Structures are given as structure tokens and as C-alpha cells.
Amino acid sequence: MKALDEFKVFMSKGNVIDLAVAVVIGGAVNTMVSALVADLITPLIGVPGHFNFASLSFTINGSTFMPGLFLNAIINFLVIAAVVFFLIVRPAQALKERQSSKHPVDPTTKVCPECLSVIPLKAKRCAFCTSKVR
């Protein structure tokens, strides 16, 4: 019974739930981006003809090598990575920068030149060493 209780505690931790949500959302984003690439971007790239290297192959000593499938996978990866970067990462970075650009806060303290203690900005004497401060 103790192992079951430990399992319940483990499953109720935030990082496990966050990971599960991230996997589900990642799958949904993957489906969206794959559809975007397959239905919109790949046809634009292949306007003059079909953009498919799957038929590329060669044979050595009876073994067939198909580098075309690998080239298709590389091209699909690069296109998907570009779509994710330009449609998700860049806008998210711009939004984050826009939200974090706040005006700097005026300081309320200063450092005593004698003892290097932090004192209020309007103080005329240091509370630690009692020296006069400007």
C-alpha cells in the first residue's frame, strides 16, 4: 500500500503534469506544423515540378541504398524547423521582449564610501560607521 501512496504523490507533482501537458501540446503543434508544411510550404517549393527525392537509389554488391528518402527527411526537417522558428519562436521572443522592457527603477539606497554598507539614499550619516555621507 505504501508504494501506491508514493506513486500518487509522484503523479501529483507539478513537473509530471507539466510534462504530460507539454507532450499533448507538442503533438498538437506537430500536427499543425506538419499540415502547414505538407499542404502549403512544400507545394510552393515544388512549383516547377515534384519536390521528391524518394526515387533516388543506387545498388552496390546487391545492396540497395536509398539516399533520396534521407534527403527528403532532411528537407522536411529543415522546412519544419524554419516554420517553427519563424512562426512560433520569433513571435514568442518578440512578445517576451516587449513585456520585459520596463523603465528602470530609481535607486533608493547608496553605499557608504567609508564602510561600504548599504544606507538609504537620503541619509546624511552612515548608520553603521557614523561618517558623513554626501
C-alpha positions as YAML, in Angstrom:
chain: A
units: angstrom
residues:
- id: 1
  name: MET
  ca: [0.00, 0.00, 0.00]
- id: 2
  name: LYS
  ca: [2.91, 2.36, 0.67]
- id: 3
  name: ALA
  ca: [4.16, 2.08, -2.92]
- id: 4
  name: LEU
  ca: [0.74, 3.09, -4.23]
- id: 5
  name: ASP
  ca: [0.74, 6.18, -1.99]
- id: 6
  name: GLU
  ca: [4.23, 7.11, -3.21]
- id: 7
  name: PHE
  ca: [3.05, 6.68, -6.80]
- id: 8
  name: LYS
  ca: [0.10, 9.01, -6.16]
- id: 9
  name: VAL
  ca: [2.45, 11.66, -4.72]
- id: 10
  name: PHE
  ca: [4.80, 11.25, -7.69]
- id: 11
  name: MET
  ca: [1.97, 11.63, -10.22]
- id: 12
  name: SER
  ca: [0.52, 14.66, -8.47]
- id: 13
  name: LYS
  ca: [3.79, 16.60, -8.61]
- id: 14
  name: GLY
  ca: [3.71, 19.57, -10.92]
- id: 15
  name: ASN
  ca: [6.61, 18.53, -13.13]
- id: 16
  name: VAL
  ca: [4.92, 15.26, -14.20]
- id: 17
  name: ILE
  ca: [1.68, 17.06, -15.03]
- id: 18
  name: ASP
  ca: [3.58, 19.82, -16.84]
- id: 19
  name: LEU
  ca: [5.43, 17.21, -18.87]
- id: 20
  name: ALA
  ca: [2.18, 15.47, -19.83]
- id: 21
  name: VAL
  ca: [0.64, 18.78, -20.93]
- id: 22
  name: ALA
  ca: [3.79, 19.63, -22.91]
- id: 23
  name: VAL
  ca: [3.67, 16.28, -24.73]
- id: 24
  name: VAL
  ca: [0.00, 16.72, -25.65]
- id: 25
  name: ILE
  ca: [0.50, 20.31, -26.81]
- id: 26
  name: GLY
  ca: [3.68, 19.27, -28.65]
- id: 27
  name: GLY
  ca: [1.72, 16.61, -30.52]
- id: 28
  name: ALA
  ca: [-0.93, 19.14, -31.49]
- id: 29
  name: VAL
  ca: [1.69, 21.65, -32.65]
- id: 30
  name: ASN
  ca: [3.44, 18.86, -34.58]
- id: 31
  name: THR
  ca: [0.21, 18.03, -36.40]
- id: 32
  name: MET
  ca: [-0.40, 21.71, -37.21]
- id: 33
  name: VAL
  ca: [3.14, 22.36, -38.44]
- id: 34
  name: SER
  ca: [3.26, 19.12, -40.46]
- id: 35
  name: ALA
  ca: [0.00, 20.05, -42.18]
- id: 36
  name: LEU
  ca: [1.28, 23.56, -42.86]
- id: 37
  name: VAL
  ca: [4.48, 22.21, -44.37]
- id: 38
  name: ALA
  ca: [2.79, 19.43, -46.39]
- id: 39
  name: ASP
  ca: [-0.16, 21.49, -47.64]
- id: 40
  name: LEU
  ca: [1.27, 24.98, -48.11]
- id: 41
  name: ILE
  ca: [5.05, 25.23, -47.99]
- id: 42
  name: THR
  ca: [6.16, 22.09, -49.85]
- id: 43
  name: PRO
  ca: [3.88, 22.82, -52.84]
- id: 44
  name: LEU
  ca: [5.38, 26.33, -53.02]
- id: 45
  name: ILE
  ca: [8.89, 24.90, -53.10]
- id: 46
  name: GLY
  ca: [7.96, 22.30, -55.71]
- id: 47
  name: VAL
  ca: [6.19, 24.67, -58.13]
- id: 48
  name: PRO
  ca: [8.34, 23.73, -61.17]
- id: 49
  name: GLY
  ca: [7.89, 20.00, -60.51]
- id: 50
  name: HIS
  ca: [7.60, 17.50, -57.72]
- id: 51
  name: PHE
  ca: [9.98, 18.06, -54.84]
- id: 52
  name: ASN
  ca: [10.62, 14.41, -54.03]
- id: 53
  name: PHE
  ca: [13.90, 12.56, -53.89]
- id: 54
  name: ALA
  ca: [12.38, 9.22, -52.83]
- id: 55
  name: SER
  ca: [13.17, 7.60, -56.16]
- id: 56
  name: LEU
  ca: [16.92, 8.25, -55.86]
- id: 57
  name: SER
  ca: [18.72, 4.98, -55.19]
- id: 58
  name: PHE
  ca: [21.82, 3.03, -56.14]
- id: 59
  name: THR
  ca: [22.96, -0.57, -55.76]
- id: 60
  name: ILE
  ca: [26.36, -1.85, -54.63]
- id: 61
  name: ASN
  ca: [27.02, -5.61, -54.48]
- id: 62
  name: GLY
  ca: [23.31, -6.39, -54.41]
- id: 63
  name: SER
  ca: [22.55, -3.90, -51.60]
- id: 64
  name: THR
  ca: [20.21, -1.06, -52.45]
- id: 65
  name: PHE
  ca: [20.89, 2.33, -50.91]
- id: 66
  name: MET
  ca: [18.17, 4.97, -50.91]
- id: 67
  name: PRO
  ca: [19.70, 8.35, -50.07]
- id: 68
  name: GLY
  ca: [16.63, 10.02, -51.55]
- id: 69
  name: LEU
  ca: [14.49, 9.12, -48.54]
- id: 70
  name: PHE
  ca: [17.17, 10.53, -46.26]
- id: 71
  name: LEU
  ca: [17.32, 13.73, -48.34]
- id: 72
  name: ASN
  ca: [13.53, 14.05, -48.13]
- id: 73
  name: ALA
  ca: [13.72, 13.64, -44.34]
- id: 74
  name: ILE
  ca: [16.45, 16.30, -44.09]
- id: 75
  name: ILE
  ca: [14.48, 18.74, -46.26]
- id: 76
  name: ASN
  ca: [11.29, 18.12, -44.27]
- id: 77
  name: PHE
  ca: [13.20, 18.66, -41.02]
- id: 78
  name: LEU
  ca: [14.71, 21.93, -42.25]
- id: 79
  name: VAL
  ca: [11.37, 23.24, -43.51]
- id: 80
  name: ILE
  ca: [9.59, 22.27, -40.27]
- id: 81
  name: ALA
  ca: [12.39, 23.82, -38.18]
- id: 82
  name: ALA
  ca: [12.16, 27.05, -40.20]
- id: 83
  name: VAL
  ca: [8.38, 27.18, -39.82]
- id: 84
  name: VAL
  ca: [8.59, 26.59, -36.07]
- id: 85
  name: PHE
  ca: [11.32, 29.22, -35.72]
- id: 86
  name: PHE
  ca: [9.61, 31.94, -37.74]
- id: 87
  name: LEU
  ca: [6.01, 31.29, -36.66]
- id: 88
  name: ILE
  ca: [6.47, 30.29, -33.00]
- id: 89
  name: VAL
  ca: [9.93, 31.11, -31.60]
- id: 90
  name: ARG
  ca: [10.46, 34.60, -33.09]
- id: 91
  name: PRO
  ca: [6.98, 35.92, -32.19]
- id: 92
  name: ALA
  ca: [7.30, 34.47, -28.67]
- id: 93
  name: GLN
  ca: [10.69, 36.16, -28.23]
- id: 94
  name: ALA
  ca: [9.34, 39.47, -29.50]
- id: 95
  name: LEU
  ca: [6.38, 39.26, -27.13]
- id: 96
  name: LYS
  ca: [8.68, 38.43, -24.20]
- id: 97
  name: GLU
  ca: [10.99, 41.36, -25.03]
- id: 98
  name: ARG
  ca: [8.04, 43.73, -25.31]
- id: 99
  name: GLN
  ca: [6.69, 42.64, -21.93]
- id: 100
  name: SER
  ca: [10.06, 42.84, -20.18]
- id: 101
  name: SER
  ca: [11.03, 46.30, -21.43]
- id: 102
  name: LYS
  ca: [10.13, 48.25, -18.32]
- id: 103
  name: HIS
  ca: [11.62, 51.52, -17.19]
- id: 104
  name: PRO
  ca: [14.50, 51.15, -14.72]
- id: 105
  name: VAL
  ca: [13.58, 51.80, -11.10]
- id: 106
  name: ASP
  ca: [15.26, 54.74, -9.39]
- id: 107
  name: PRO
  ca: [17.65, 53.59, -6.65]
- id: 108
  name: THR
  ca: [16.53, 54.04, -3.04]
- id: 109
  name: THR
  ca: [19.85, 53.18, -1.42]
- id: 110
  name: LYS
  ca: [23.52, 54.04, -1.79]
- id: 111
  name: VAL
  ca: [26.81, 52.67, -0.49]
- id: 112
  name: CYS
  ca: [28.73, 54.38, 2.31]
- id: 113
  name: PRO
  ca: [32.17, 55.34, 0.95]
- id: 114
  name: GLU
  ca: [33.84, 54.59, 4.31]
- id: 115
  name: CYS
  ca: [32.45, 51.19, 5.39]
- id: 116
  name: LEU
  ca: [30.71, 50.12, 2.14]
- id: 117
  name: SER
  ca: [27.42, 49.47, 3.94]
- id: 118
  name: VAL
  ca: [24.14, 49.99, 2.14]
- id: 119
  name: ILE
  ca: [22.30, 53.03, 3.52]
- id: 120
  name: PRO
  ca: [19.17, 54.98, 2.45]
- id: 121
  name: LEU
  ca: [19.70, 57.43, -0.39]
- id: 122
  name: LYS
  ca: [18.64, 60.48, 1.71]
- id: 123
  name: ALA
  ca: [20.90, 59.61, 4.68]
- id: 124
  name: LYS
  ca: [23.42, 62.25, 5.71]
- id: 125
  name: ARG
  ca: [25.30, 59.95, 8.11]
- id: 126
  name: CYS
  ca: [26.04, 56.26, 7.85]
- id: 127
  name: ALA
  ca: [24.09, 54.22, 10.40]
- id: 128
  name: PHE
  ca: [26.99, 51.75, 10.70]
- id: 129
  name: CYS
  ca: [30.15, 53.88, 10.92]
- id: 130
  name: THR
  ca: [28.53, 57.31, 11.58]
- id: 131
  name: SER
  ca: [30.63, 59.03, 8.94]
- id: 132
  name: LYS
  ca: [29.13, 61.90, 6.97]
- id: 133
  name: VAL
  ca: [27.94, 60.99, 3.50]
- id: 134
  name: ARG
  ca: [27.10, 63.30, 0.63]
...
